[in-house]
């Protein structure tokens, strides 16, 4: 029986900052970002957006198409968690009106957690093929201002329905794993931006790649020549190319970069989307490369700390009918551009503790929004409902 991705969709944030704007304001050569990182812009959320609202927006899109029937589990993958105890998925569960007979959890292992969620979902579905799992990978990559990571910021979510007889991609059973404790990137509980050793993070990404590849091959995985296209985790676009070059060097096989390039059309404009990044790359490949039916795609997932996994999927006949590239195009084109000053002010404004009550005015154009904090509890709302001043216009927020 085939198991895999039945449907998938992305969402991004309300605002965009062009890297030319950042470069000009900070005295950096714009070519460093354009060619050195291969990045053009990044998404940044409005104050009434967070990983929950991005994830809920992406999830609502797939549920509208695929329905809620058979969904018994919601797995929310993120490293931008909004609570130390409660799964961000529980807010999504409420916003989307999912059944009480749906288990909800959150997974975490830096950018790798989306793939952990996918594998857990496949396990659940293989145990009961009549069930489907809603996987939501959603993140806001927020780095300290004036840090090396600042131009690689971003925000985005991908929601996927995992089930039997997948319309888009059958995930094949063999996968290769590589894990080791490495301090390359992490975020202590009381910090809103990560601590990063950039050089080490790139080394760890590449080392985990060859390690995961060796494990994949040792478990009977396909040879490079049998894999038609590749999607590699994209903390910034150039990193996926570096990863691919390392794989070529490691195996001694010549695999043209044209087999990676179709996966690299969205990240330059969205920025790093952490757990969603690999799956945004997968959507890029499915949207931009034609006649993929029957083609095998190799996927490399990486999460700092550090964990890598390599797995493959086969594109299903008729998959084109289930794609909606117009939504991705609208997410990118529909954002409001910020000036440098507006961006830096917003970056500071996002720095908010949990000790005070506050409410956010409506800024997002998305269907769900983060209303604010009420006695420490996060309140979310359906944006289409009117705001009543002085009261919480709550859609079962807490
Ligand atoms: N024109 C064109 N290219 C230029 C340039 C210019 N004027 N100036 C620099 N570059 C190139 C560099 O040669 C380098 O390219 P290369 O790696 O292919 O040699 C690239 O731009 C980056 O510049 P560099 O100075 O090496 O690094 P940085 O200080 O900008 O930091 C990261 C880069 C990735 C370490 C930083 O963005 C970061 O910490 N990101 C967050 C962590 C991360 O994403 N890690 C990846 C693995 S998860």
Boltz pocket constraint, residues with backbone or C-beta under 6 A from the ligand:
constraints:
  - pocket:
      binder: B
      contacts: [[A, 29], [A, 31], [A, 32], [A, 33], [A, 35], [A, 36], [A, 37], [A, 148], [A, 149], [A, 150], [A, 152], [A, 185], [A, 196], [A, 197], [A, 198], [A, 199], [A, 201], [A, 202], [A, 205], [A, 235], [A, 236], [A, 238], [A, 239], [A, 304]]
      max_distance: 6.0
